[in-house]
């Protein structure tokens, strides 16, 4: 029988039917088509008759033939390499899974499926990754032996890609939920089945492997103080088939820590089954709650600080005003005049110290404080601090014990700053220790570290107040009633100064009425050098000018300038005054003063501009220019020097400081004249 004999048993089969009939099969293991065994003919006919993508793999080589639907499925590029060829040789991507499936069919005679097998095919002019599920059914000959298989293919690419995108989306959602500390959840109210996202473990603080499966477990996490309110809110929303928004605390099972959560949920209802459920999001807002609380505390402390500042400034102003009133009394004796002067001087010094403490803290927090480190002995620093607070302790009959190492201890520090720290701590002890109390300062140098402990048997402190002790404007309630004044910045300032020295400070108290103990540590220098004295004094008195000198005072504060002019007149100077920049320039051009003391912040023209213009005049180039201003930062001083000033005084300054500056200038002028 010729090839044409195949038409008797082979259906039309479309394009693939025609191709199969036209193919010379004698060169393959299938042999002449007219001699194909009945099982192959029947299976091939079934394949060509089917509208589904079906192939026949036959013989030991598994030569493949297929219908039009299968050809379209695998694409023309793969068709050209696969038709009439071994199925295993032309589908390498599916190995070794395909080998296992073929073995089960051919050797065991079992019908099997291969799910979501990957093939790279070219249907649109470029290679594409596609996924198929194959059904492999054994085809037996009359004697029952498996000779081939019928292969049905179903493409699953779209579903696989959708599932993959869903998985990726879920992964991204989970990552976002974890990053945002959020949990998504669904709750079937009827069955009480609860489904939560994997991020619940972290947000709720669950133990590893612990899963929330129902609402009872979920509500059990809510803090007892919030449980009733939160549950009532949720149940009310469900009853109204509405939504809710709630903030509540939970107690995390893993560590017992309290966390704040915010939740938004809504009720859902299945239109077919009528089932009521809920869905929503809950997220961790602990950090924002803490920040809100910190802001409230900071705001409260700010208000307390402003009230304290007003109080502390009024305290010295009251005796200053009283003393000023007494100065106008006709019966004022020399003794009373001296007392008034001392009162005003003492209270003005107190106000200056308050302002200086504020500026010091500002410089430290802003990183603008420059330390002037040098080598000095521990004893000198401690003696300076003790000398400062001794009058306060004597008034209250305190017993102060100071224990120092037998050998001299050398420090490399800014001695004035460390003395300031010790003064603050000793003054703190004196304030809060009753009359006749005991205060002890103990210093030990060991292993390159200096440890100084200052302890007292005063009012002590509650344990819960200790963590806030070194915060700005912190004043413990138990101490406020006993306080002798202060803004609550001394300890914060001390800690900042020690931090700049790479030191530490720790506070300890066993409770109220149990006294306090402060321990500070400082690194000791690795090398030893000769110490320099803590303070240097000049015994030379302020001398009156050898010849009449003219001073021009320029300030928009008339009271300040009038008082200062009296001081300089008594000191023997001829004094001129001006109350703004332009008038100061005019007075300078007319009188050509030897010395000019200028305020900086004035209306019409700043002190910087006035100084700059004066320096452009012949008389101004020879004059001594002093900036007298309330701006006392290092940057302010640099600006003053850049503008042409010779000296900078920060208000309120001691008039003696100004007189000393003038005397020094006068001395330098006299020496220059003598040399000439």
RONUGU-753247 format. One line per 5 residues: their letters; for each residue x, y, z of C-alpha. Coordinates in Angstrom, 2 decimals. Example, Ala and Ser with C-alpha at 12.3 -4.5 7.8 and 13.67 -1.06 7.14 Angstrom:
residues 2
AS	12.30 -4.50 7.80; 13.67 -1.06 7.14
end
This chain:
residues 676
XXXXX	0.00 0.00 0.00; 1.28 3.49 -0.92; 1.32 6.60 1.28; -2.02 7.57 -0.11; -3.39 4.60 1.79
XXXXX	-3.25 6.70 4.96; -6.28 8.67 3.76; -8.41 5.61 4.44; -7.91 5.82 8.25; -6.61 9.36 8.82
XXXXX	-9.13 12.19 9.21; -8.54 15.49 7.46; -6.91 16.96 10.58; -6.33 20.43 9.14; -2.82 21.69 8.40
XXXXX	-1.16 19.14 10.67; -3.15 16.30 9.09; -1.91 17.35 5.65; 1.66 17.66 6.98; 1.55 14.20 8.56
XXXXX	0.25 12.66 5.33; 2.95 14.43 3.29; 5.81 13.44 5.59; 8.09 10.52 4.67; 8.16 8.56 7.93
XXXXX	10.29 5.73 6.65; 13.41 7.38 8.01; 12.01 7.43 11.57; 11.41 4.72 14.11; 7.67 4.94 13.24
XXXXX	8.27 3.54 9.75; 6.06 3.88 6.68; 2.73 5.50 7.58; 0.86 2.78 5.72; 2.30 0.23 8.15
XXXXX	1.63 2.07 11.40; 0.14 -0.24 14.00; -3.56 0.06 14.69; -3.04 1.61 18.15; -0.93 4.41 16.65
XXXXX	-3.41 4.99 13.83; -6.33 5.22 16.27; -4.45 7.53 18.64; -3.22 9.77 15.81; -6.76 9.98 14.43
XXXXX	-8.12 10.90 17.88; -5.41 13.58 18.18; -6.20 15.15 14.81; -9.97 15.06 15.47; -9.63 16.95 18.80
XXXXX	-10.09 20.67 19.23; -7.80 20.58 22.27; -4.03 20.72 22.12; -3.04 17.04 21.89; 0.15 15.26 20.84
XXXXX	1.13 11.63 20.39; 4.55 10.47 21.58; 5.35 7.07 20.14; 7.98 4.38 20.27; 11.23 4.10 22.15
XXXXX	12.32 7.53 20.85; 8.95 9.07 21.70; 8.63 10.59 18.24; 5.98 13.30 18.47; 3.12 14.23 16.20
XXXXX	0.35 16.67 17.16; -2.67 18.60 15.98; -3.16 22.20 14.91; -4.11 23.34 18.44; -0.90 21.88 19.90
XXXXX	1.16 23.47 17.12; -0.36 26.88 17.87; 0.30 26.36 21.56; 4.03 25.67 21.18; 4.64 28.27 18.44
XXXXX	6.23 27.96 15.04; 9.84 28.15 16.20; 9.47 25.18 18.52; 7.29 23.37 15.96; 10.12 23.46 13.42
XXXXX	12.48 21.76 15.86; 9.96 19.44 17.53; 7.81 17.96 14.77; 8.65 14.29 14.04; 11.50 14.48 16.58
XXXXX	12.03 12.94 20.00; 9.91 14.69 22.64; 12.60 14.38 25.30; 15.34 15.78 23.06; 13.35 18.86 22.11
XXXXX	11.95 19.80 25.55; 15.07 20.11 27.70; 13.49 22.78 29.98; 11.16 20.20 31.51; 13.92 17.73 32.37
XXXXX	14.37 15.97 34.80; 10.69 16.23 35.79; 9.68 15.06 32.32; 11.92 11.97 32.57; 10.16 10.94 35.77
XXXXX	6.71 11.37 34.22; 7.67 9.43 31.07; 9.05 6.59 33.19; 5.78 6.32 35.11; 3.79 6.18 31.86
XXXXX	6.03 3.94 29.72; 7.40 1.61 32.38; 4.51 1.48 34.83; 1.57 2.13 32.50; 0.21 4.90 34.74
XXXXX	-1.64 7.99 33.60; 0.02 11.05 35.18; -0.02 14.83 35.14; 2.79 17.35 35.10; 1.67 20.59 36.69
XXXXX	2.92 24.02 35.66; 5.89 22.79 33.64; 8.03 25.54 32.15; 8.76 25.89 28.42; 10.52 28.68 26.55
XXXXX	8.59 29.21 23.34; 8.52 31.80 20.58; 5.04 32.72 19.46; 5.36 36.48 19.06; 8.76 36.84 17.47
XXXXX	10.73 36.61 20.75; 11.35 33.95 23.38; 8.77 33.81 26.20; 8.61 31.82 29.40; 5.36 29.87 29.46
XXXXX	3.81 27.33 31.83; 1.72 24.26 30.96; -0.04 21.42 32.69; 0.36 18.17 30.73; -1.73 15.01 30.96
XXXXX	0.17 11.85 29.93; -1.94 8.74 29.19; -0.42 5.39 28.17; -1.38 3.90 24.77; -1.20 0.10 24.60
XXXXX	-0.97 -2.26 21.64; -3.24 -5.30 21.30; -0.95 -7.46 23.42; -1.23 -4.88 26.23; 2.28 -3.46 26.02
XXXXX	2.64 0.35 26.33; 3.96 1.64 23.00; 3.40 5.39 23.39; 1.34 8.03 25.09; -1.37 10.54 24.42
XXXXX	-0.33 13.98 25.64; -2.90 16.72 26.35; -1.53 20.22 27.08; -3.24 23.13 28.83; -1.52 26.49 29.14
XXXXX	-1.49 27.98 32.65; 0.79 30.97 32.05; -1.79 33.66 32.79; -2.85 32.04 36.05; 0.75 31.37 37.07
XXXXX	1.73 35.00 36.43; -1.34 36.28 38.28; -0.53 34.00 41.22; 3.11 35.12 41.13; 2.08 38.78 41.05
XXXXX	-0.25 38.14 43.96; 2.56 36.49 45.89; 4.91 39.37 45.08; 2.19 41.82 46.00; 1.56 39.98 49.24
XXXXX	5.30 39.98 49.94; 5.51 43.71 49.26; 2.42 44.30 51.37; 3.89 42.24 54.19; 7.18 44.12 53.93
XXXXX	5.28 47.41 53.98; 3.16 46.27 56.93; 6.27 45.19 58.81; 8.08 48.42 58.00; 5.07 50.48 59.06
XXXXX	4.37 48.20 62.03; 0.89 47.50 60.65; -1.33 44.41 60.71; -4.17 43.63 58.29; -6.94 41.38 59.58
XXXXX	-10.28 39.78 58.72; -12.79 38.53 61.27; -15.79 36.30 60.51; -18.18 37.32 63.27; -20.41 34.19 63.00
XXXXX	-17.61 31.61 63.15; -15.30 33.89 65.20; -12.47 33.00 62.82; -9.72 35.61 62.85; -7.11 35.88 60.10
XXXXX	-4.18 38.26 60.60; -1.12 39.11 58.50; 2.29 37.71 59.42; 3.31 41.14 60.73; 1.10 40.47 63.78
XXXXX	3.96 38.58 65.44; 6.10 41.72 65.63; 3.37 44.31 66.19; 1.49 42.37 68.88; 4.68 41.00 70.44
XXXXX	3.60 37.39 70.04; 5.86 34.50 70.93; 7.41 32.62 67.96; 4.81 30.28 66.47; 1.92 31.90 68.35
XXXXX	-1.08 32.68 66.10; -4.26 34.62 66.81; -7.18 32.49 65.60; -10.25 34.14 67.17; -11.46 37.44 68.61
XXXXX	-11.18 36.18 72.18; -7.42 35.87 71.76; -7.27 39.29 70.11; -9.28 41.13 72.76; -7.24 39.40 75.48
XXXXX	-4.18 41.42 74.40; -5.88 44.75 75.12; -4.74 46.54 78.27; -7.28 46.07 81.10; -7.82 49.84 81.36
XXXXX	-8.77 50.06 77.66; -10.45 46.66 77.10; -14.07 47.55 77.93; -14.04 50.82 75.98; -12.44 49.29 72.89
XXXXX	-14.70 46.22 72.80; -17.84 48.35 73.20; -16.72 50.55 70.29; -16.18 47.53 68.00; -19.46 45.83 68.95
XXXXX	-21.40 49.07 68.45; -19.92 49.50 64.95; -20.76 45.90 64.01; -24.33 46.26 65.25; -24.72 49.39 63.11
XXXXX	-22.92 47.72 60.18; -20.55 50.67 60.22; -16.88 51.41 60.83; -14.73 52.41 63.80; -11.52 54.15 64.72
XXXXX	-9.88 53.33 68.03; -6.66 53.94 69.93; -5.82 51.54 72.73; -2.97 49.89 74.56; -1.97 46.25 74.52
XXXXX	0.28 44.19 76.74; 2.70 42.26 74.54; 2.81 38.57 75.59; 6.45 38.13 74.63; 7.94 40.71 76.99
XXXXX	5.05 42.23 78.95; 5.72 45.67 77.46; 2.84 48.09 76.93; 2.36 49.37 73.36; -0.09 51.83 71.83
XXXXX	-2.07 50.73 68.75; -4.37 52.61 66.40; -7.06 50.63 64.56; -9.49 51.33 61.74; -12.06 48.67 60.92
XXXXX	-15.25 48.28 58.92; -18.15 45.84 58.83; -18.74 43.69 55.73; -21.80 41.64 54.76; -21.89 38.88 52.12
XXXXX	-24.79 39.65 49.78; -25.39 35.93 49.03; -24.85 34.23 52.39; -25.65 37.18 54.63; -22.50 36.47 56.68
XXXXX	-21.27 39.43 58.71; -17.56 40.04 59.00; -15.08 42.80 59.62; -11.81 43.83 58.06; -9.29 46.51 58.82
XXXXX	-5.81 47.63 59.76; -4.11 48.15 63.10; -0.72 49.78 63.53; 1.81 50.58 66.23; 1.73 54.23 67.35
XXXXX	3.86 53.79 70.47; 6.62 56.06 69.17; 4.23 58.88 68.27; 2.45 58.55 71.63; 5.77 58.80 73.42
XXXXX	6.69 61.81 71.30; 3.35 63.45 72.14; 3.92 62.79 75.82; 7.46 64.15 75.56; 6.09 67.31 73.91
XXXXX	3.49 67.68 76.66; 6.18 67.26 79.30; 8.46 69.71 77.49; 5.60 72.20 77.18; 4.77 71.82 80.87
XXXXX	8.43 72.26 81.79; 8.64 75.31 79.56; 5.70 76.86 81.39; 7.21 75.89 84.74; 10.55 77.33 83.65
XXXXX	9.04 80.64 82.54; 7.16 80.89 85.84; 10.36 80.04 87.74; 12.38 82.50 85.66; 9.87 85.26 86.41
XXXXX	10.05 84.33 90.09; 13.85 84.24 90.14; 14.13 87.59 88.38; 11.53 89.23 90.63; 13.37 88.08 93.75
XXXXX	16.50 90.23 93.17; 14.48 93.06 91.60; 12.49 93.54 94.81; 15.50 94.43 97.02; 17.04 96.46 94.17
XXXXX	13.86 98.56 93.95; 13.73 98.95 97.74; 17.39 100.00 97.83; 16.78 102.47 95.00; 13.91 103.96 97.00
XXXXX	16.09 104.31 100.09; 18.73 106.15 98.09; 16.24 109.00 97.67; 15.63 109.41 101.41; 17.06 112.56 102.97
XXXXX	17.88 110.80 106.26; 20.08 108.21 104.52; 23.21 107.64 106.59; 26.59 106.59 105.27; 26.05 103.13 106.77
XXXXX	22.67 102.73 105.08; 24.13 104.01 101.81; 26.80 101.30 101.99; 24.18 98.64 102.73; 22.06 99.79 99.77
XXXXX	25.08 99.65 97.50; 25.92 96.12 98.70; 22.31 94.97 98.22; 22.15 96.28 94.67; 25.58 94.84 93.82
XXXXX	24.76 91.43 95.33; 21.35 91.12 93.66; 22.64 92.32 90.30; 25.38 89.65 90.53; 22.71 87.04 91.27
XXXXX	20.75 88.04 88.14; 23.94 87.94 86.10; 24.65 84.38 87.28; 21.14 83.30 86.26; 21.61 84.68 82.77
XXXXX	25.11 83.24 82.47; 23.84 79.76 83.38; 21.21 80.00 80.64; 23.81 81.10 78.10; 26.19 78.32 79.18
XXXXX	23.54 75.65 78.57; 22.73 77.20 75.20; 26.41 77.13 74.21; 26.80 73.50 75.28; 23.69 72.23 73.49
XXXXX	24.65 74.24 70.40; 28.24 72.94 70.44; 29.61 76.48 70.77; 31.41 76.22 74.12; 35.18 76.16 73.82
XXXXX	37.09 74.58 76.69; 40.30 76.20 77.87; 42.07 73.08 79.09; 45.30 73.19 81.03; 47.09 71.25 83.73
XXXXX	45.93 71.98 87.27; 45.89 70.11 90.57; 42.73 68.51 91.88; 43.15 70.27 95.24; 43.07 73.72 93.63
XXXXX	39.84 72.96 91.80; 38.14 71.53 94.88; 39.38 74.33 97.12; 37.87 76.85 94.69; 34.48 75.10 94.74
XXXXX	34.46 74.70 98.53; 35.40 78.35 99.00; 32.44 79.41 96.86; 29.82 77.37 98.75; 31.33 77.65 102.23
XXXXX	29.21 80.70 103.24; 26.01 78.86 102.30; 27.02 75.83 104.36; 28.11 77.94 107.32; 24.72 79.64 107.49
XXXXX	23.05 76.21 107.86; 25.79 74.81 110.13; 26.56 71.96 107.74; 29.45 69.64 108.48; 31.54 69.33 105.28
XXXXX	34.15 66.58 105.07; 36.60 66.58 102.16; 38.71 63.47 101.53; 41.45 63.78 98.92; 44.19 61.36 97.82
XXXXX	47.44 61.69 99.77; 49.38 62.28 96.58; 48.80 65.28 94.36; 46.45 64.51 91.45; 47.03 66.35 88.17
XXXXX	44.09 67.11 85.86; 44.02 68.29 82.26; 40.73 70.18 82.24; 39.16 73.58 81.92; 39.59 74.33 85.65
XXXXX	36.91 76.99 85.83; 34.33 74.63 84.27; 35.15 71.68 86.53; 35.11 74.01 89.56; 31.71 75.15 88.31
XXXXX	30.48 71.51 88.24; 31.69 70.85 91.78; 30.21 74.13 92.98; 26.83 73.21 91.49; 26.84 69.80 93.18
XXXXX	27.97 71.14 96.57; 25.45 73.99 96.40; 22.75 71.47 95.50; 23.65 69.41 98.55; 23.57 72.51 100.77
XXXXX	20.15 73.57 99.46; 18.45 70.27 100.17; 20.15 69.30 103.43; 18.63 70.43 106.72; 20.46 72.62 109.19
XXXXX	23.27 70.72 110.91; 23.35 68.11 108.12; 26.38 66.25 106.84; 27.95 66.67 103.37; 30.94 64.69 102.16
XXXXX	33.24 65.06 99.15; 35.41 62.03 98.47; 37.97 61.90 95.62; 39.83 58.76 94.47; 42.34 58.45 91.60
XXXXX	42.78 54.93 90.29; 43.70 53.27 87.00; 43.73 56.50 85.00; 40.33 57.67 86.26; 39.38 60.29 88.85
XXXXX	36.19 59.51 90.78; 34.62 62.24 92.91; 31.62 61.41 95.08; 29.51 64.12 96.74; 26.95 62.78 99.21
XXXXX	24.61 64.26 101.80; 21.97 63.20 104.31; 19.39 65.61 102.93; 15.86 65.14 101.61; 16.85 62.60 98.94
XXXXX	14.72 61.77 95.93; 12.05 59.31 94.81; 13.39 56.57 92.52; 11.05 57.53 89.65; 12.49 61.06 89.57
XXXXX	16.13 60.01 89.11; 16.00 59.41 85.32; 14.86 63.03 84.75; 17.31 64.68 87.12; 19.77 65.88 84.45
XXXXX	17.13 67.18 82.04; 16.78 70.90 81.39; 14.51 72.80 83.80; 13.93 69.66 85.86; 12.90 70.42 89.43
XXXXX	11.64 67.54 91.53; 8.37 68.31 93.30; 9.69 67.21 96.69; 12.60 69.63 96.33; 10.72 72.66 95.01
XXXXX	9.20 73.42 98.41; 12.68 73.34 99.95; 14.49 75.16 97.17; 16.42 78.33 97.79; 16.04 79.46 94.21
XXXXX	17.34 78.38 90.84; 16.08 77.62 87.35; 16.56 73.86 87.42; 19.45 73.97 84.96; 22.45 73.48 87.27
XXXXX	22.59 69.70 86.97; 21.92 69.77 83.21; 24.76 72.28 82.89; 27.06 70.09 85.01; 26.35 67.04 82.88
XXXXX	27.00 69.01 79.68; 30.33 70.30 80.99; 31.40 66.80 82.05; 30.39 65.37 78.67; 32.72 67.90 77.01
XXXXX	35.53 66.54 79.23; 34.66 62.90 78.31; 33.43 62.50 81.88; 30.25 61.08 83.39; 27.88 61.89 86.24
XXXXX	25.51 59.48 87.98; 22.94 60.24 90.69; 21.71 57.81 93.32; 19.23 57.95 96.20; 17.52 55.29 98.28
XXXXX	14.37 57.42 98.34; 12.83 60.43 100.04; 14.60 61.36 103.24; 17.54 59.09 102.41; 19.99 61.68 101.08
XXXXX	21.66 61.94 97.67; 24.91 60.78 96.17; 26.45 62.17 92.96; 29.40 60.35 91.40; 31.45 62.00 88.67
XXXXX	34.32 60.41 86.75; 37.01 62.13 84.69; 39.89 60.63 82.71; 43.33 61.48 84.08; 46.07 62.72 81.71
XXXXX	48.57 60.14 80.49; 51.50 62.57 80.86; 52.40 64.75 83.81; 53.22 68.44 83.37; 53.69 71.31 85.74
XXXXX	50.32 72.73 86.82; 49.44 76.38 86.37; 47.54 78.40 89.01; 43.76 78.31 88.85; 43.40 82.08 89.04
XXXXX	45.83 84.92 88.44; 45.33 88.14 90.34; 46.60 91.63 89.65; 47.37 93.61 92.80; 47.77 96.84 90.84
XXXXX	44.88 99.22 91.61; 42.88 100.97 88.94; 44.55 104.32 88.40; 42.87 107.54 87.43; 43.83 108.93 84.04
XXXXX	47.06 110.90 84.02; 45.48 113.52 81.81; 41.86 114.28 81.12; 40.39 111.67 78.83; 37.06 111.99 77.01
XXXXX	34.64 109.05 76.86; 31.68 108.92 74.49; 28.87 106.60 75.67; 26.36 105.59 72.96; 23.32 103.51 74.02
XXXXX	19.56 103.71 73.45; 18.95 102.76 77.11; 19.05 106.21 78.72; 18.96 104.99 82.33; 21.89 102.63 81.73
XXXXX	24.00 105.25 80.01; 23.26 107.96 82.59; 24.29 105.68 85.49; 27.45 104.58 83.67; 28.36 108.20 82.92
XXXXX	28.34 108.97 86.66; 30.72 106.05 87.28; 33.20 107.38 84.72; 32.86 110.98 85.90; 33.71 109.90 89.45
XXXXX	36.70 108.00 88.02; 37.96 111.30 86.52; 36.86 111.07 82.89; 35.08 113.72 80.81; 31.89 111.96 79.63
XXXXX	29.73 112.60 76.57; 26.47 110.72 75.87; 24.37 109.93 72.81; 21.23 107.80 72.60; 21.44 106.52 69.00
XXXXX	24.02 105.80 66.32; 23.76 108.96 64.18; 23.97 111.23 67.25; 26.98 109.19 68.42; 28.74 109.76 65.07
XXXXX	27.99 113.48 65.23; 29.29 113.76 68.80; 32.41 111.81 67.88; 33.18 114.01 64.88; 32.75 117.16 66.98
XXXXX	34.47 116.15 70.26; 36.96 113.51 68.99; 36.79 111.36 72.16; 39.67 109.14 73.23; 37.34 106.27 74.21
XXXXX	33.95 105.18 72.80; 31.69 102.63 74.54; 29.00 101.52 72.09; 25.85 99.46 72.41; 25.30 97.09 69.46
XXXXX	21.53 96.73 69.13; 20.33 100.30 68.60; 17.60 101.75 66.38; 18.49 103.71 63.23; 22.06 102.38 63.11
XXXXX	23.73 99.38 64.72; 26.86 99.64 66.86; 28.78 97.65 64.23; 28.07 100.29 61.58; 28.86 103.15 63.97
XXXXX	32.21 101.56 64.87; 33.07 100.93 61.23; 32.36 104.56 60.31; 34.33 105.87 63.28; 37.35 103.81 62.23
XXXXX	37.30 105.64 58.90; 37.91 108.96 60.69; 41.39 110.14 61.77; 40.32 110.52 65.41; 38.51 107.14 65.32
XXXXX	41.61 105.25 64.23; 43.33 106.38 67.43; 40.37 105.86 69.80; 39.66 102.87 72.03; 36.35 101.30 70.90
XXXXX	34.53 99.04 73.37; 31.38 97.06 72.52; 28.94 96.91 75.46; 26.06 94.58 74.57; 23.77 91.84 75.79
XXXXX	24.96 89.62 72.92; 27.72 87.55 74.49; 28.31 84.51 72.25; 31.75 83.89 70.78; 30.34 84.66 67.34
XXXXX	29.11 88.04 68.68; 32.59 88.84 69.98; 34.14 87.93 66.61; 31.68 90.21 64.82; 32.58 93.04 67.20
XXXXX	36.32 92.64 66.57; 35.70 92.40 62.81; 33.76 95.68 62.96; 36.76 97.43 64.54; 36.14 97.14 68.27
XXXXX	39.14 96.72 70.58; 37.25 95.20 73.50; 33.93 93.45 74.21; 31.87 93.67 77.42; 28.78 91.52 77.92
XXXXX	25.90 93.18 79.76; 25.30 93.35 82.62; 28.96 93.99 83.31; 30.64 95.22 86.46; 31.66 98.89 85.94
XXXXX	34.98 97.95 87.55; 35.59 95.66 84.57; 35.18 98.61 82.20; 37.42 100.79 84.36; 40.07 98.04 84.39
XXXXX	39.98 97.87 80.59; 40.41 101.64 80.39; 43.27 101.59 82.88; 45.05 98.89 80.89; 44.62 100.88 77.68
XXXXX	45.89 104.02 79.46; 48.94 102.10 80.73; 49.76 100.81 77.24; 49.37 104.34 75.81; 51.69 105.78 78.46
XXXXX	54.32 103.11 77.81; 54.18 103.84 74.09; 54.66 107.55 74.73; 57.63 106.92 77.02; 59.31 104.76 74.37
X	58.86 107.51 71.83
end
